[in-house]
Every structure is written in structure tokens, then in C-alpha cells.
Amino acid sequence: MDTLSVLSTIALVNLMGWITPGPNMFAVMSASLSRGRRQGVLTGFGISLASFIWAVMAVLGVTALFELFPDVVLGFRLLGAGYLLWLGFKSFRSAAGMDAGQISLNASNDTGFQAFRSGFLICATNPKAALFFGSVLTAFVPANASSELLVEILMLCAVFGVSGHTITATVFSTEFITRKFITLRRQITHTFGAVFTLLGLGVAYDALRRI
């Protein structure tokens, strides 16, 4: 495959990864709806950084070590499940205490760093991200790829990550979407709580049944 074909395929893989609903997308949607575009974008930046680290590890072959150390994978899975369950609990708690003037899913005084950290932890503790970059992504990287091509692939992944999450944050912080959220804030907050909880339980179940 020539360089253009490789990069085009990698771009398509990243696009499919972005539009597939999962913890990353729901985290950006939640932050954007409840706390505005800035918080949503910063959450996406945190996810993008963790994704980039996974991509670098995959390209360097480090993720292959997970096959030799299954306990490490189990630990990551349980940690990620716990964090998703915590997000679900926070959403349910926020919905229970919500009044007419409150629209936040989480604490209204969350800083930009907290939003960034939340996104980073969601992706960094998600073994499926390692699986995506370590198997799906690297499957399209030529075995004899040059250093220049590997750098281009990593940069492409970074651009797609930042762009995709920024688009998600922008869409879900528009005035129209925000108005709808304010009208149905309690129901939507409960929905996010249920989604995060189900995702957490799914990750935990998948991890424990493999023991």
C-alpha cells in the first residue's frame, strides 16, 4: 500500500471509531450539555491525549505486552468500570437534587482541569481503546512502515481525535440542543446516569467472566 492509501484507511478507521457510541462520546455529550462547550471540548482534549498515548504504545508494540500480563488488563478493566459507575452515580445524584434553576449533571464548579482529567481517565482506563489501537489500527500499518509514516499516522490520529470531540462538543452545546436539555434536564440526566452505569456494569462483567 502506498502512503496515501495507508493514511486514507487510518482516517476511515478513526472516523468509524469516533461515530461509534461509547464512553468517550457520552462523556463529551454529558459535559457539553450540562456545562457548556468549553467543558465539553476540554473533556474531549483529555480523551484525545489518552487516545494518542494508546496509539503511540500500539505503534511501538507495547500493547502486545498485555497478552503476557492478563492481570494488568483485568486491573484496567475494573478501574475503568469503577470510574464509569462513579459517573453514573454522580449523574443520578445530580438528577435527584435538581431544581428549576439547576441544569448541571455534575458539580457546577468543575474546573477546566477537572473536565480534562475526567476525559483522560475515561479513555486511559478503557482497555477497548488499547484493543482498538493495538489490533484494528495497527492491522492497517505496513510491517515495513518508515518512521516518517508512523509519525504521520500518529499525527492523523491526534487530529481526528481532537477534531471529532470538538465537533461533538460544539453540536451538543448549541442553543437549540441546550434548550431541549433544559426542558428535559432531569430525564436526560437520568439517561446519562443509566448509560454510564450500564457501560460500567458491562465492562465489569466482561472482565470478571474472563477470570
N, C-alpha and C positions, 0 to 999 in steps of 0.2 A: 504493500500500500504506500502511496506517496504521502507527503506531509499534509497536503490539503485534505485528502480522504480521511486520514487519521484524525485530524483536528475536527473535521465535519462530523465524524462519528462520535467523537468525545463530546462535542457540543450537543448532539442529539441525545446522548445518554444523560448529560447534565439537565437538559430540558425536561426529559421524562421524569428524572428524579425530583425536579422542582415541582412539577404539576401533580405529582402523586401525593394525595393527602397523607399526612403523618405527623408525628410530634413537632417537627420543625415548623411546618406550615401553620399548625394550630397555635403554636406559641406566638408566632408573629401576628396572626389574626387576633388573638386574645389581647396582646399588648397594644396593638393599633386601635382596636375598637374601644378598649377601656381607658387608655391613657394617651392616645394620640399618635400621630405619625412618627414623631421623634423617637418615642419609646419603642415603637414597632420596628423602626429602622435599626436602632441600636441592638434590639434583640436579634434581628437578622444579621447584624455585623458579628455578634457573638457566635451565632450558628455558623456563619461563613468562616470564621477563624478556625473553629473546631473542625469543620469540613476540610479546610485547607491542610490542617495538620494530619488528618486521616489520609488525605490524598498523598502528601509527602511520604508518610510512612508506607503507604501502599506501593508507591513508585520505588522506594528504597528496599522493598521486600520485608519490611519489619512486621507487617500484619500477618505474614506467614508463620511467625513465631507463635501466634495464638493457637495454632493447631497443636503445638508442642506443649502448651501450657493452658489446658482447658479450664483450670481453676481461675485463671486471670479473666477469661471470658465470662465465667459464671459470676465473678465479682462485679464486673462491669454491668452485666445484665441486671443483677439485683440492685446495684446502685442506681442505675437508670430507672428501673421500675419504681424504686422508692421515691425518686425525685418527681416522677410523673404523678404518683399517688399524692405527694405533697401538694403539687399544683392543683390537683383535683380537689383536695381538702380545702385549700385556700379559696378556690372558686365557690365551693358550696358554702363556706363560712361567710364569704362576702355577700353572696346572694341572700343568705338568711338575715343579714343585718342591713340590707339595702333599704333606703328610704327614698322619698320622691326626689331628693336633690343629689342623690349619690349614684354614680354610674360606673364606678371603678370595680374591676374584677379583683384587684389586689390593693395593697396599700397605696393611697393616693400620693404619698410622699416618696415613692420609689425614685431613686436617682438614675441617671443615665448608666452609671456603672452597674447598678443592680440589674437593669434590663439587659445590658451586655453580658453580664455574668450568668444570668438565667438562660439566655440563648446558648451561651458557650457550654454550660453544664448539660443542657438537654441533648446536644449533639455529641459532646465529648463522652458521655456515659451511655451512648446508644451503640451497641455492637453492630447493629444493622448498618450503621454508617461505615464501619470498618469493613463489613461484608460487601457493601456497595462499591467502595473504592478498591478493596483488595481483590475482588473477583470480577464484578461486572466491568468496572472501569479498566483495570489492567488487562482484561481479556482483549481489549482493542488496542493495546500498546504493543508495537512490534518488539520482538525479542532483541533485535539489534538497534533499537532506538538510540539516537545520539543524545548527548547531554543537552544540546540545544532544543531538540524536540521534546524531551522530558520537561524542560523549563517552560516551553510554550504550552504544553498540556496542563501543567500546574497553574500557569497564569490564566489559562482559559477557564479552568475550574473555579479559580478565585473570582474572575469577572462574572461568570454565570451565577455564582453563589450570591455575591453582593447585589447584582442587578435583580435577580429573581426575588430575593427577600425584600428589596426596596420597592419593587413593583407591588408585591403583596401588601406591604405596609401602607403604601400610598392608596391603593384601592380600598382597603378596609378602614381608612381614616378619612375618606371623603365625606362631605357634608351629608349627602343622601344616605350613605350607609350608616353614618353616625346617628342621624335622626331615627332611622329604623331601630338601631341598637338602643337608643334612649327609650323608645316606645316599648320595646320588648326586653329591656335590660335584664330583668330577673330571669326570664325564660332562657335567654341566650347565655347568661352566666351559669345557670344550671346545666345547660347543654355542654358548655366548655368543661365544667366540672365532671360531667359524665364521660365526655370524650377522654380527658386526661386520665380519669380513673380506670376506664376500660383499657386504654393503652397500657397503663402501668400494670394492671392485672394480667393482661395478655403477655407482656414481656416477662413478668414473674413466672407465670405458668409455663411459658415456653422454656425458660431457664431451668426450672425445678424438675420438669419432666425428663430432662436430658441427664439428670444425675444418675 
